[in-house]
């Protein structure tokens, strides 16, 4: 897939990025170079390779799942800037 100046201009417009017309050809060439590099990944043989989430085979340590006594709410709420009836009061963030 080749990217031309018109495509760069359209994508820049959709992304609300203002680019001067004289820079569009340069950006198109850079993006085509990036896409060519990405196309090289299709040449890599991944047959038989299991998907992974990390390059290091590590397991996360798990804690014991035990029931514990709840914290002292009076002590916990003492650090809160505002509290009422055992709850934190936070600013409204949704209109």
PDB file of N, CA, C and O in Angstrom:
ATOM      1  N   UNK A   1       0.848  -1.169   0.000  1.00  0.00           N
ATOM      2  CA  UNK A   1       0.000   0.000   0.000  1.00  0.00           C
ATOM      3  C   UNK A   1       0.895   1.233   0.000  1.00  0.00           C
ATOM      4  O   UNK A   1       1.707   1.423   0.905  1.00  0.00           O
ATOM      5  N   UNK A   2       0.740   2.051  -1.005  1.00  0.00           N
ATOM      6  CA  UNK A   2       1.535   3.273  -1.106  1.00  0.00           C
ATOM      7  C   UNK A   2       0.713   4.454  -0.606  1.00  0.00           C
ATOM      8  O   UNK A   2      -0.487   4.557  -0.860  1.00  0.00           O
ATOM      9  N   UNK A   3       1.385   5.327   0.100  1.00  0.00           N
ATOM     10  CA  UNK A   3       0.730   6.528   0.623  1.00  0.00           C
ATOM     11  C   UNK A   3       1.233   7.714  -0.186  1.00  0.00           C
ATOM     12  O   UNK A   3       2.437   7.899  -0.358  1.00  0.00           O
ATOM     13  N   UNK A   4       0.291   8.517  -0.682  1.00  0.00           N
ATOM     14  CA  UNK A   4       0.664   9.710  -1.425  1.00  0.00           C
ATOM     15  C   UNK A   4       0.331  10.966  -0.618  1.00  0.00           C
ATOM     16  O   UNK A   4      -0.208  10.876   0.485  1.00  0.00           O
ATOM     17  N   UNK A   5       0.653  12.126  -1.169  1.00  0.00           N
ATOM     18  CA  UNK A   5       0.451  13.393  -0.472  1.00  0.00           C
ATOM     19  C   UNK A   5      -1.026  13.638  -0.172  1.00  0.00           C
ATOM     20  O   UNK A   5      -1.363  14.218   0.860  1.00  0.00           O
ATOM     21  N   UNK A   6      -1.903  13.202  -1.068  1.00  0.00           N
ATOM     22  CA  UNK A   6      -3.343  13.406  -0.853  1.00  0.00           C
ATOM     23  C   UNK A   6      -3.822  12.596   0.358  1.00  0.00           C
ATOM     24  O   UNK A   6      -4.643  13.074   1.140  1.00  0.00           O
ATOM     25  N   UNK A   7      -3.313  11.383   0.508  1.00  0.00           N
ATOM     26  CA  UNK A   7      -3.687  10.553   1.658  1.00  0.00           C
ATOM     27  C   UNK A   7      -3.172  11.173   2.950  1.00  0.00           C
ATOM     28  O   UNK A   7      -3.883  11.209   3.954  1.00  0.00           O
ATOM     29  N   UNK A   8      -1.931  11.664   2.922  1.00  0.00           N
ATOM     30  CA  UNK A   8      -1.376  12.309   4.111  1.00  0.00           C
ATOM     31  C   UNK A   8      -2.208  13.530   4.484  1.00  0.00           C
ATOM     32  O   UNK A   8      -2.486  13.761   5.660  1.00  0.00           O
ATOM     33  N   UNK A   9      -2.604  14.308   3.482  1.00  0.00           N
ATOM     34  CA  UNK A   9      -3.414  15.509   3.743  1.00  0.00           C
ATOM     35  C   UNK A   9      -4.763  15.125   4.356  1.00  0.00           C
ATOM     36  O   UNK A   9      -5.235  15.789   5.280  1.00  0.00           O
ATOM     37  N   UNK A  10      -5.386  14.054   3.844  1.00  0.00           N
ATOM     38  CA  UNK A  10      -6.678  13.623   4.365  1.00  0.00           C
ATOM     39  C   UNK A  10      -6.549  13.118   5.807  1.00  0.00           C
ATOM     40  O   UNK A  10      -7.369  13.462   6.659  1.00  0.00           O
ATOM     41  N   UNK A  11      -5.527  12.306   6.080  1.00  0.00           N
ATOM     42  CA  UNK A  11      -5.332  11.781   7.432  1.00  0.00           C
ATOM     43  C   UNK A  11      -5.001  12.915   8.398  1.00  0.00           C
ATOM     44  O   UNK A  11      -5.495  12.930   9.525  1.00  0.00           O
ATOM     45  N   UNK A  12      -4.180  13.855   7.972  1.00  0.00           N
ATOM     46  CA  UNK A  12      -3.850  15.004   8.818  1.00  0.00           C
ATOM     47  C   UNK A  12      -5.102  15.811   9.134  1.00  0.00           C
ATOM     48  O   UNK A  12      -5.277  16.284  10.257  1.00  0.00           O
ATOM     49  N   UNK A  13      -5.967  15.964   8.146  1.00  0.00           N
ATOM     50  CA  UNK A  13      -7.221  16.688   8.371  1.00  0.00           C
ATOM     51  C   UNK A  13      -8.110  15.948   9.365  1.00  0.00           C
ATOM     52  O   UNK A  13      -8.692  16.568  10.255  1.00  0.00           O
ATOM     53  N   UNK A  14      -8.219  14.632   9.219  1.00  0.00           N
ATOM     54  CA  UNK A  14      -9.036  13.844  10.142  1.00  0.00           C
ATOM     55  C   UNK A  14      -8.474  13.885  11.562  1.00  0.00           C
ATOM     56  O   UNK A  14      -9.227  13.866  12.535  1.00  0.00           O
ATOM     57  N   UNK A  15      -7.146  13.942  11.673  1.00  0.00           N
ATOM     58  CA  UNK A  15      -6.501  13.975  12.981  1.00  0.00           C
ATOM     59  C   UNK A  15      -6.392  15.396  13.523  1.00  0.00           C
ATOM     60  O   UNK A  15      -5.879  15.617  14.620  1.00  0.00           O
ATOM     61  N   UNK A  16      -6.879  16.350  12.743  1.00  0.00           N
ATOM     62  CA  UNK A  16      -6.817  17.763  13.132  1.00  0.00           C
ATOM     63  C   UNK A  16      -5.372  18.216  13.334  1.00  0.00           C
ATOM     64  O   UNK A  16      -5.061  18.941  14.279  1.00  0.00           O
ATOM     65  N   UNK A  17      -4.491  17.772  12.421  1.00  0.00           N
ATOM     66  CA  UNK A  17      -3.090  18.177  12.430  1.00  0.00           C
ATOM     67  C   UNK A  17      -2.865  19.064  11.214  1.00  0.00           C
ATOM     68  O   UNK A  17      -3.152  18.669  10.084  1.00  0.00           O
ATOM     69  N   UNK A  18      -2.360  20.239  11.450  1.00  0.00           N
ATOM     70  CA  UNK A  18      -2.113  21.167  10.347  1.00  0.00           C
ATOM     71  C   UNK A  18      -0.692  20.982   9.848  1.00  0.00           C
ATOM     72  O   UNK A  18       0.264  21.190  10.596  1.00  0.00           O
ATOM     73  N   UNK A  19      -0.548  20.592   8.588  1.00  0.00           N
ATOM     74  CA  UNK A  19       0.757  20.417   7.958  1.00  0.00           C
ATOM     75  C   UNK A  19       0.798  21.276   6.698  1.00  0.00           C
ATOM     76  O   UNK A  19      -0.158  21.289   5.922  1.00  0.00           O
ATOM     77  N   UNK A  20       1.904  21.994   6.492  1.00  0.00           N
ATOM     78  CA  UNK A  20       2.020  22.782   5.254  1.00  0.00           C
ATOM     79  C   UNK A  20       2.100  21.867   4.030  1.00  0.00           C
ATOM     80  O   UNK A  20       2.604  20.746   4.114  1.00  0.00           O
ATOM     81  N   UNK A  21       1.605  22.349   2.910  1.00  0.00           N
ATOM     82  CA  UNK A  21       1.567  21.530   1.688  1.00  0.00           C
ATOM     83  C   UNK A  21       2.949  21.087   1.238  1.00  0.00           C
ATOM     84  O   UNK A  21       3.094  20.000   0.678  1.00  0.00           O
ATOM     85  N   UNK A  22       3.970  21.909   1.471  1.00  0.00           N
ATOM     86  CA  UNK A  22       5.313  21.536   1.025  1.00  0.00           C
ATOM     87  C   UNK A  22       5.897  20.387   1.849  1.00  0.00           C
ATOM     88  O   UNK A  22       6.892  19.789   1.441  1.00  0.00           O
ATOM     89  N   UNK A  23       5.311  20.073   2.977  1.00  0.00           N
ATOM     90  CA  UNK A  23       5.813  18.973   3.828  1.00  0.00           C
ATOM     91  C   UNK A  23       5.080  17.659   3.559  1.00  0.00           C
ATOM     92  O   UNK A  23       5.516  16.612   4.037  1.00  0.00           O
ATOM     93  N   UNK A  24       3.989  17.686   2.814  1.00  0.00           N
ATOM     94  CA  UNK A  24       3.183  16.483   2.592  1.00  0.00           C
ATOM     95  C   UNK A  24       3.954  15.387   1.859  1.00  0.00           C
ATOM     96  O   UNK A  24       3.841  14.214   2.214  1.00  0.00           O
ATOM     97  N   UNK A  25       4.728  15.751   0.853  1.00  0.00           N
ATOM     98  CA  UNK A  25       5.494  14.750   0.097  1.00  0.00           C
ATOM     99  C   UNK A  25       6.543  14.083   0.993  1.00  0.00           C
ATOM    100  O   UNK A  25       6.756  12.873   0.910  1.00  0.00           O
ATOM    101  N   UNK A  26       7.193  14.872   1.843  1.00  0.00           N
ATOM    102  CA  UNK A  26       8.194  14.323   2.753  1.00  0.00           C
ATOM    103  C   UNK A  26       7.549  13.346   3.731  1.00  0.00           C
ATOM    104  O   UNK A  26       8.081  12.265   3.987  1.00  0.00           O
ATOM    105  N   UNK A  27       6.394  13.741   4.276  1.00  0.00           N
ATOM    106  CA  UNK A  27       5.687  12.851   5.204  1.00  0.00           C
ATOM    107  C   UNK A  27       5.239  11.567   4.508  1.00  0.00           C
ATOM    108  O   UNK A  27       5.313  10.484   5.088  1.00  0.00           O
ATOM    109  N   UNK A  28       4.777  11.690   3.267  1.00  0.00           N
ATOM    110  CA  UNK A  28       4.352  10.504   2.515  1.00  0.00           C
ATOM    111  C   UNK A  28       5.523   9.550   2.333  1.00  0.00           C
ATOM    112  O   UNK A  28       5.366   8.337   2.472  1.00  0.00           O
ATOM    113  N   UNK A  29       6.709  10.097   2.018  1.00  0.00           N
ATOM    114  CA  UNK A  29       7.889   9.246   1.841  1.00  0.00           C
ATOM    115  C   UNK A  29       8.273   8.571   3.161  1.00  0.00           C
ATOM    116  O   UNK A  29       8.617   7.389   3.176  1.00  0.00           O
ATOM    117  N   UNK A  30       8.214   9.318   4.266  1.00  0.00           N
ATOM    118  CA  UNK A  30       8.543   8.737   5.571  1.00  0.00           C
ATOM    119  C   UNK A  30       7.564   7.629   5.945  1.00  0.00           C
ATOM    120  O   UNK A  30       7.969   6.573   6.430  1.00  0.00           O
ATOM    121  N   UNK A  31       6.285   7.874   5.721  1.00  0.00           N
ATOM    122  CA  UNK A  31       5.275   6.856   6.052  1.00  0.00           C
ATOM    123  C   UNK A  31       5.429   5.624   5.168  1.00  0.00           C
ATOM    124  O   UNK A  31       5.250   4.502   5.642  1.00  0.00           O
ATOM    125  N   UNK A  32       5.756   5.811   3.899  1.00  0.00           N
ATOM    126  CA  UNK A  32       5.988   4.660   3.014  1.00  0.00           C
ATOM    127  C   UNK A  32       7.198   3.860   3.482  1.00  0.00           C
ATOM    128  O   UNK A  32       7.200   2.633   3.380  1.00  0.00           O
ATOM    129  N   UNK A  33       8.222   4.530   3.990  1.00  0.00           N
ATOM    130  CA  UNK A  33       9.387   3.835   4.529  1.00  0.00           C
ATOM    131  C   UNK A  33       9.017   3.009   5.752  1.00  0.00           C
ATOM    132  O   UNK A  33       9.482   1.879   5.905  1.00  0.00           O
ATOM    133  N   UNK A  34       8.182   3.569   6.622  1.00  0.00           N
ATOM    134  CA  UNK A  34       7.739   2.850   7.819  1.00  0.00           C
ATOM    135  C   UNK A  34       6.918   1.626   7.428  1.00  0.00           C
ATOM    136  O   UNK A  34       7.097   0.545   7.988  1.00  0.00           O
ATOM    137  N   UNK A  35       6.017   1.803   6.464  1.00  0.00           N
ATOM    138  CA  UNK A  35       5.191   0.673   6.024  1.00  0.00           C
ATOM    139  C   UNK A  35       6.038  -0.416   5.356  1.00  0.00           C
ATOM    140  O   UNK A  35       5.756  -1.604   5.513  1.00  0.00           O
ATOM    141  N   UNK A  36       7.066  -0.017   4.617  1.00  0.00           N
ATOM    142  CA  UNK A  36       7.951  -1.012   3.997  1.00  0.00           C
ATOM    143  C   UNK A  36       8.682  -1.805   5.074  1.00  0.00           C
ATOM    144  O   UNK A  36       8.860  -3.016   4.940  1.00  0.00           O
ATOM    145  N   UNK A  37       9.102  -1.136   6.131  1.00  0.00           N
ATOM    146  CA  UNK A  37       9.775  -1.824   7.231  1.00  0.00           C
ATOM    147  C   UNK A  37       8.817  -2.798   7.913  1.00  0.00           C
ATOM    148  O   UNK A  37       9.206  -3.910   8.270  1.00  0.00           O
ATOM    149  N   UNK A  38       7.571  -2.381   8.091  1.00  0.00           N
ATOM    150  CA  UNK A  38       6.572  -3.253   8.717  1.00  0.00           C
ATOM    151  C   UNK A  38       6.278  -4.461   7.834  1.00  0.00           C
ATOM    152  O   UNK A  38       6.049  -5.560   8.338  1.00  0.00           O
ATOM    153  N   UNK A  39       6.283  -4.257   6.514  1.00  0.00           N
ATOM    154  CA  UNK A  39       6.035  -5.368   5.590  1.00  0.00           C
ATOM    155  C   UNK A  39       7.092  -6.465   5.736  1.00  0.00           C
ATOM    156  O   UNK A  39       6.813  -7.629   5.447  1.00  0.00           O
ATOM    157  N   UNK A  40       8.296  -6.110   6.180  1.00  0.00           N
ATOM    158  CA  UNK A  40       9.338  -7.109   6.375  1.00  0.00           C
ATOM    159  C   UNK A  40       8.938  -8.125   7.441  1.00  0.00           C
ATOM    160  O   UNK A  40       9.420  -9.258   7.433  1.00  0.00           O
ATOM    161  N   UNK A  41       8.067  -7.728   8.347  1.00  0.00           N
ATOM    162  CA  UNK A  41       7.625  -8.653   9.389  1.00  0.00           C
ATOM    163  C   UNK A  41       6.841  -9.826   8.812  1.00  0.00           C
ATOM    164  O   UNK A  41       6.788 -10.896   9.420  1.00  0.00           O
ATOM    165  N   UNK A  42       6.228  -9.633   7.637  1.00  0.00           N
ATOM    166  CA  UNK A  42       5.501 -10.738   6.998  1.00  0.00           C
ATOM    167  C   UNK A  42       6.440 -11.855   6.547  1.00  0.00           C
ATOM    168  O   UNK A  42       6.002 -12.984   6.325  1.00  0.00           O
ATOM    169  N   UNK A  43       7.724 -11.544   6.411  1.00  0.00           N
ATOM    170  CA  UNK A  43       8.689 -12.538   5.955  1.00  0.00           C
ATOM    171  C   UNK A  43       9.185 -13.425   7.102  1.00  0.00           C
ATOM    172  O   UNK A  43       9.825 -14.445   6.849  1.00  0.00           O
ATOM    173  N   UNK A  44       8.909 -13.064   8.329  1.00  0.00           N
ATOM    174  CA  UNK A  44       9.368 -13.825   9.479  1.00  0.00           C
ATOM    175  C   UNK A  44       8.528 -15.082   9.628  1.00  0.00           C
ATOM    176  O   UNK A  44       7.298 -15.022   9.616  1.00  0.00           O
ATOM    177  N   UNK A  45       9.200 -16.226   9.768  1.00  0.00           N
ATOM    178  CA  UNK A  45       8.507 -17.502   9.939  1.00  0.00           C
ATOM    179  C   UNK A  45       8.075 -17.639  11.399  1.00  0.00           C
ATOM    180  O   UNK A  45       8.915 -17.792  12.285  1.00  0.00           O
ATOM    181  N   UNK A  46       6.781 -17.583  11.645  1.00  0.00           N
ATOM    182  CA  UNK A  46       6.251 -17.707  13.008  1.00  0.00           C
ATOM    183  C   UNK A  46       5.501 -19.015  13.204  1.00  0.00           C
ATOM    184  O   UNK A  46       4.758 -19.169  14.173  1.00  0.00           O
ATOM    185  N   UNK A  47       5.691 -19.942  12.304  1.00  0.00           N
ATOM    186  CA  UNK A  47       5.022 -21.239  12.400  1.00  0.00           C
ATOM    187  C   UNK A  47       5.494 -21.963  13.656  1.00  0.00           C
ATOM    188  O   UNK A  47       6.696 -22.139  13.858  1.00  0.00           O
ATOM    189  N   UNK A  48       4.562 -22.381  14.493  1.00  0.00           N
ATOM    190  CA  UNK A  48       4.884 -23.126  15.691  1.00  0.00           C
ATOM    191  C   UNK A  48       5.307 -22.269  16.874  1.00  0.00           C
ATOM    192  O   UNK A  48       5.657 -22.805  17.925  1.00  0.00           O
ATOM    193  N   UNK A  49       5.281 -20.966  16.727  1.00  0.00           N
ATOM    194  CA  UNK A  49       5.662 -20.080  17.828  1.00  0.00           C
ATOM    195  C   UNK A  49       4.403 -19.725  18.611  1.00  0.00           C
ATOM    196  O   UNK A  49       3.433 -19.205  18.059  1.00  0.00           O
ATOM    197  N   UNK A  50       4.439 -20.015  19.891  1.00  0.00           N
ATOM    198  CA  UNK A  50       3.290 -19.732  20.740  1.00  0.00           C
ATOM    199  C   UNK A  50       3.187 -18.230  21.019  1.00  0.00           C
ATOM    200  O   UNK A  50       4.207 -17.567  21.204  1.00  0.00           O
ATOM    201  N   UNK A  51       1.980 -17.694  21.050  1.00  0.00           N
ATOM    202  CA  UNK A  51       1.828 -16.281  21.406  1.00  0.00           C
ATOM    203  C   UNK A  51       2.297 -16.055  22.839  1.00  0.00           C
ATOM    204  O   UNK A  51       2.163 -16.929  23.696  1.00  0.00           O
ATOM    205  N   UNK A  52       2.847 -14.869  23.084  1.00  0.00           N
ATOM    206  CA  UNK A  52       3.319 -14.580  24.425  1.00  0.00           C
ATOM    207  C   UNK A  52       3.014 -13.132  24.785  1.00  0.00           C
ATOM    208  O   UNK A  52       2.830 -12.282  23.915  1.00  0.00           O
ATOM    209  N   UNK A  53       2.966 -12.876  26.071  1.00  0.00           N
ATOM    210  CA  UNK A  53       2.711 -11.522  26.534  1.00  0.00           C
ATOM    211  C   UNK A  53       3.974 -10.848  27.018  1.00  0.00           C
ATOM    212  O   UNK A  53       3.977  -9.644  27.270  1.00  0.00           O
ATOM    213  N   UNK A  54       5.048 -11.607  27.152  1.00  0.00           N
ATOM    214  CA  UNK A  54       6.310 -11.064  27.628  1.00  0.00           C
ATOM    215  C   UNK A  54       7.443 -11.898  27.057  1.00  0.00           C
ATOM    216  O   UNK A  54       7.257 -13.070  26.729  1.00  0.00           O
ATOM    217  N   UNK A  55       8.613 -11.296  26.939  1.00  0.00           N
ATOM    218  CA  UNK A  55       9.765 -12.050  26.449  1.00  0.00           C
ATOM    219  C   UNK A  55      10.408 -12.869  27.553  1.00  0.00           C
ATOM    220  O   UNK A  55      11.250 -13.726  27.287  1.00  0.00           O
ATOM    221  N   UNK A  56      10.012 -12.608  28.788  1.00  0.00           N
ATOM    222  CA  UNK A  56      10.550 -13.331  29.933  1.00  0.00           C
ATOM    223  C   UNK A  56       9.449 -14.214  30.491  1.00  0.00           C
ATOM    224  O   UNK A  56       8.343 -13.743  30.757  1.00  0.00           O
ATOM    225  N   UNK A  57       9.750 -15.498  30.671  1.00  0.00           N
ATOM    226  CA  UNK A  57       8.765 -16.422  31.214  1.00  0.00           C
ATOM    227  C   UNK A  57       8.731 -16.264  32.734  1.00  0.00           C
ATOM    228  O   UNK A  57       9.497 -16.910  33.450  1.00  0.00           O
ATOM    229  N   UNK A  58       7.849 -15.413  33.213  1.00  0.00           N
ATOM    230  CA  UNK A  58       7.767 -15.141  34.650  1.00  0.00           C
ATOM    231  C   UNK A  58       6.310 -15.223  35.093  1.00  0.00           C
ATOM    232  O   UNK A  58       5.391 -14.836  34.371  1.00  0.00           O
ATOM    233  N   UNK A  59       6.144 -15.723  36.263  1.00  0.00           N
ATOM    234  CA  UNK A  59       4.809 -15.809  36.855  1.00  0.00           C
ATOM    235  C   UNK A  59       4.682 -14.733  37.927  1.00  0.00           C
ATOM    236  O   UNK A  59       5.633 -14.469  38.664  1.00  0.00           O
ATOM    237  N   UNK A  60       3.521 -14.121  38.012  1.00  0.00           N
ATOM    238  CA  UNK A  60       3.287 -13.128  39.047  1.00  0.00           C
ATOM    239  C   UNK A  60       3.073 -13.822  40.382  1.00  0.00           C
ATOM    240  O   UNK A  60       2.368 -14.828  40.456  1.00  0.00           O
ATOM    241  N   UNK A  61       3.675 -13.292  41.429  1.00  0.00           N
ATOM    242  CA  UNK A  61       3.454 -13.906  42.742  1.00  0.00           C
ATOM    243  C   UNK A  61       2.023 -13.641  43.207  1.00  0.00           C
ATOM    244  O   UNK A  61       1.504 -12.536  43.047  1.00  0.00           O
ATOM    245  N   UNK A  62       1.407 -14.642  43.771  1.00  0.00           N
ATOM    246  CA  UNK A  62       0.047 -14.510  44.267  1.00  0.00           C
ATOM    247  C   UNK A  62       0.060 -14.506  45.783  1.00  0.00           C
ATOM    248  O   UNK A  62       0.841 -15.226  46.405  1.00  0.00           O
ATOM    249  N   UNK A  63      -0.796 -13.703  46.374  1.00  0.00           N
ATOM    250  CA  UNK A  63      -0.897 -13.691  47.827  1.00  0.00           C
ATOM    251  C   UNK A  63      -1.979 -14.685  48.253  1.00  0.00           C
ATOM    252  O   UNK A  63      -2.824 -15.083  47.451  1.00  0.00           O
ATOM    253  N   UNK A  64      -1.938 -15.064  49.481  1.00  0.00           N
ATOM    254  CA  UNK A  64      -2.963 -15.953  50.013  1.00  0.00           C
ATOM    255  C   UNK A  64      -4.304 -15.231  50.005  1.00  0.00           C
ATOM    256  O   UNK A  64      -4.382 -14.053  50.352  1.00  0.00           O
ATOM    257  N   UNK A  65      -5.333 -15.923  49.618  1.00  0.00           N
ATOM    258  CA  UNK A  65      -6.677 -15.361  49.589  1.00  0.00           C
ATOM    259  C   UNK A  65      -7.352 -15.668  50.913  1.00  0.00           C
ATOM    260  O   UNK A  65      -8.069 -16.660  51.045  1.00  0.00           O
ATOM    261  N   UNK A  66      -7.120 -14.814  51.880  1.00  0.00           N
ATOM    262  CA  UNK A  66      -7.677 -15.025  53.206  1.00  0.00           C
ATOM    263  C   UNK A  66      -8.525 -13.823  53.596  1.00  0.00           C
ATOM    264  O   UNK A  66      -8.271 -12.697  53.168  1.00  0.00           O
ATOM    265  N   UNK A  67      -9.518 -14.080  54.404  1.00  0.00           N
ATOM    266  CA  UNK A  67     -10.382 -13.017  54.902  1.00  0.00           C
ATOM    267  C   UNK A  67      -9.660 -12.309  56.038  1.00  0.00           C
ATOM    268  O   UNK A  67      -9.136 -12.951  56.949  1.00  0.00           O
ATOM    269  N   UNK A  68      -9.636 -10.986  55.980  1.00  0.00           N
ATOM    270  CA  UNK A  68      -8.984 -10.224  57.039  1.00  0.00           C
ATOM    271  C   UNK A  68      -9.992  -9.227  57.617  1.00  0.00           C
ATOM    272  O   UNK A  68     -11.039  -8.957  57.028  1.00  0.00           O
ATOM    273  N   UNK A  69      -9.654  -8.709  58.747  1.00  0.00           N
ATOM    274  CA  UNK A  69     -10.522  -7.723  59.375  1.00  0.00           C
ATOM    275  C   UNK A  69     -10.465  -6.430  58.574  1.00  0.00           C
ATOM    276  O   UNK A  69      -9.400  -6.045  58.092  1.00  0.00           O
ATOM    277  N   UNK A  70     -11.593  -5.764  58.431  1.00  0.00           N
ATOM    278  CA  UNK A  70     -11.571  -4.496  57.697  1.00  0.00           C
ATOM    279  C   UNK A  70     -10.754  -3.458  58.459  1.00  0.00           C
ATOM    280  O   UNK A  70     -10.579  -3.552  59.674  1.00  0.00           O
ATOM    281  N   UNK A  71     -10.255  -2.462  57.718  1.00  0.00           N
ATOM    282  CA  UNK A  71      -9.455  -1.420  58.339  1.00  0.00           C
ATOM    283  C   UNK A  71     -10.303  -0.530  59.230  1.00  0.00           C
ATOM    284  O   UNK A  71     -11.532  -0.538  59.154  1.00  0.00           O
ATOM    285  N   UNK A  72      -9.643   0.221  60.058  1.00  0.00           N
ATOM    286  CA  UNK A  72     -10.315   1.169  60.938  1.00  0.00           C
ATOM    287  C   UNK A  72     -10.697   2.381  60.100  1.00  0.00           C
ATOM    288  O   UNK A  72      -9.839   3.198  59.764  1.00  0.00           O
ATOM    289  N   UNK A  73     -11.979   2.505  59.759  1.00  0.00           N
ATOM    290  CA  UNK A  73     -12.419   3.561  58.851  1.00  0.00           C
ATOM    291  C   UNK A  73     -12.157   4.955  59.403  1.00  0.00           C
ATOM    292  O   UNK A  73     -11.907   5.880  58.631  1.00  0.00           O
ATOM    293  N   UNK A  74     -12.207   5.126  60.705  1.00  0.00           N
ATOM    294  CA  UNK A  74     -11.939   6.443  61.282  1.00  0.00           C
ATOM    295  C   UNK A  74     -10.490   6.850  61.009  1.00  0.00           C
ATOM    296  O   UNK A  74     -10.220   7.992  60.637  1.00  0.00           O
ATOM    297  N   UNK A  75      -9.557   5.906  61.197  1.00  0.00           N
ATOM    298  CA  UNK A  75      -8.144   6.189  60.919  1.00  0.00           C
ATOM    299  C   UNK A  75      -7.895   6.425  59.440  1.00  0.00           C
ATOM    300  O   UNK A  75      -7.134   7.319  59.071  1.00  0.00           O
ATOM    301  N   UNK A  76      -8.531   5.630  58.596  1.00  0.00           N
ATOM    302  CA  UNK A  76      -8.346   5.760  57.148  1.00  0.00           C
ATOM    303  C   UNK A  76      -8.896   7.090  56.661  1.00  0.00           C
ATOM    304  O   UNK A  76      -8.238   7.787  55.889  1.00  0.00           O
ATOM    305  N   UNK A  77     -10.091   7.449  57.102  1.00  0.00           N
ATOM    306  CA  UNK A  77     -10.713   8.696  56.648  1.00  0.00           C
ATOM    307  C   UNK A  77     -10.058   9.928  57.258  1.00  0.00           C
ATOM    308  O   UNK A  77     -10.321  11.043  56.806  1.00  0.00           O
ATOM    309  N   UNK A  78      -9.227   9.760  58.253  1.00  0.00           N
ATOM    310  CA  UNK A  78      -8.524  10.903  58.845  1.00  0.00           C
ATOM    311  C   UNK A  78      -7.572  11.538  57.829  1.00  0.00           C
ATOM    312  O   UNK A  78      -7.255  12.722  57.943  1.00  0.00           O
ATOM    313  N   UNK A  79      -7.117  10.775  56.847  1.00  0.00           N
ATOM    314  CA  UNK A  79      -6.214  11.301  55.818  1.00  0.00           C
ATOM    315  C   UNK A  79      -6.954  11.952  54.654  1.00  0.00           C
ATOM    316  O   UNK A  79      -6.329  12.599  53.814  1.00  0.00           O
ATOM    317  N   UNK A  80      -8.251  11.793  54.592  1.00  0.00           N
ATOM    318  CA  UNK A  80      -9.024  12.314  53.472  1.00  0.00           C
ATOM    319  C   UNK A  80      -9.232  13.824  53.615  1.00  0.00           C
ATOM    320  O   UNK A  80      -9.473  14.313  54.718  1.00  0.00           O
ATOM    321  N   UNK A  81      -9.141  14.564  52.505  1.00  0.00           N
ATOM    322  CA  UNK A  81      -9.431  15.995  52.566  1.00  0.00           C
ATOM    323  C   UNK A  81     -10.871  16.258  52.999  1.00  0.00           C
ATOM    324  O   UNK A  81     -11.137  17.193  53.756  1.00  0.00           O
ATOM    325  N   UNK A  82     -11.808  15.422  52.511  1.00  0.00           N
ATOM    326  CA  UNK A  82     -13.212  15.553  52.889  1.00  0.00           C
ATOM    327  C   UNK A  82     -13.801  14.160  53.063  1.00  0.00           C
ATOM    328  O   UNK A  82     -13.506  13.252  52.286  1.00  0.00           O
ATOM    329  N   UNK A  83     -14.623  13.999  54.074  1.00  0.00           N
ATOM    330  CA  UNK A  83     -15.301  12.723  54.317  1.00  0.00           C
ATOM    331  C   UNK A  83     -16.633  12.997  54.981  1.00  0.00           C
ATOM    332  O   UNK A  83     -16.799  13.985  55.696  1.00  0.00           O
ATOM    333  N   UNK A  84     -17.583  12.103  54.732  1.00  0.00           N
ATOM    334  CA  UNK A  84     -18.896  12.219  55.361  1.00  0.00           C
ATOM    335  C   UNK A  84     -19.506  10.839  55.493  1.00  0.00           C
ATOM    336  O   UNK A  84     -19.471  10.057  54.543  1.00  0.00           O
ATOM    337  N   UNK A  85     -20.064  10.525  56.649  1.00  0.00           N
ATOM    338  CA  UNK A  85     -20.769   9.274  56.922  1.00  0.00           C
ATOM    339  C   UNK A  85     -19.948   8.039  56.539  1.00  0.00           C
ATOM    340  O   UNK A  85     -20.497   7.059  56.034  1.00  0.00           O
ATOM    341  N   UNK A  86     -18.632   8.087  56.778  1.00  0.00           N
ATOM    342  CA  UNK A  86     -17.787   6.927  56.517  1.00  0.00           C
ATOM    343  C   UNK A  86     -17.338   6.770  55.077  1.00  0.00           C
ATOM    344  O   UNK A  86     -16.840   5.706  54.708  1.00  0.00           O
ATOM    345  N   UNK A  87     -17.498   7.799  54.250  1.00  0.00           N
ATOM    346  CA  UNK A  87     -17.099   7.727  52.844  1.00  0.00           C
ATOM    347  C   UNK A  87     -16.205   8.903  52.486  1.00  0.00           C
ATOM    348  O   UNK A  87     -16.280   9.963  53.108  1.00  0.00           O
ATOM    349  N   UNK A  88     -15.355   8.711  51.475  1.00  0.00           N
ATOM    350  CA  UNK A  88     -14.574   9.809  50.925  1.00  0.00           C
ATOM    351  C   UNK A  88     -15.490  10.708  50.104  1.00  0.00           C
ATOM    352  O   UNK A  88     -16.393  10.215  49.428  1.00  0.00           O
ATOM    353  N   UNK A  89     -15.275  12.001  50.153  1.00  0.00           N
ATOM    354  CA  UNK A  89     -15.995  12.937  49.292  1.00  0.00           C
ATOM    355  C   UNK A  89     -15.004  13.398  48.236  1.00  0.00           C
ATOM    356  O   UNK A  89     -13.933  13.916  48.553  1.00  0.00           O
ATOM    357  N   UNK A  90     -15.380  13.202  46.970  1.00  0.00           N
ATOM    358  CA  UNK A  90     -14.514  13.584  45.863  1.00  0.00           C
ATOM    359  C   UNK A  90     -15.255  14.566  44.955  1.00  0.00           C
ATOM    360  O   UNK A  90     -16.486  14.593  44.946  1.00  0.00           O
ATOM    361  N   UNK A  91     -14.510  15.374  44.190  1.00  0.00           N
ATOM    362  CA  UNK A  91     -15.174  16.307  43.275  1.00  0.00           C
ATOM    363  C   UNK A  91     -15.924  15.564  42.181  1.00  0.00           C
ATOM    364  O   UNK A  91     -15.513  14.488  41.748  1.00  0.00           O
ATOM    365  N   UNK A  92     -17.013  16.146  41.749  1.00  0.00           N
ATOM    366  CA  UNK A  92     -17.796  15.554  40.659  1.00  0.00           C
ATOM    367  C   UNK A  92     -17.009  15.708  39.368  1.00  0.00           C
ATOM    368  O   UNK A  92     -16.559  16.806  39.040  1.00  0.00           O
ATOM    369  N   UNK A  93     -16.838  14.593  38.620  1.00  0.00           N
ATOM    370  CA  UNK A  93     -16.085  14.640  37.390  1.00  0.00           C
ATOM    371  C   UNK A  93     -16.951  14.345  36.164  1.00  0.00           C
ATOM    372  O   UNK A  93     -16.474  14.485  35.038  1.00  0.00           O
ATOM    373  N   UNK A  94     -18.178  13.951  36.348  1.00  0.00           N
ATOM    374  CA  UNK A  94     -19.067  13.651  35.237  1.00  0.00           C
ATOM    375  C   UNK A  94     -20.212  14.648  35.262  1.00  0.00           C
ATOM    376  O   UNK A  94     -20.852  14.855  36.293  1.00  0.00           O
ATOM    377  N   UNK A  95     -20.456  15.248  34.140  1.00  0.00           N
ATOM    378  CA  UNK A  95     -21.558  16.215  34.056  1.00  0.00           C
ATOM    379  C   UNK A  95     -22.886  15.507  33.915  1.00  0.00           C
ATOM    380  O   UNK A  95     -23.927  16.159  33.830  1.00  0.00           O
TER     381      UNK A  95
END
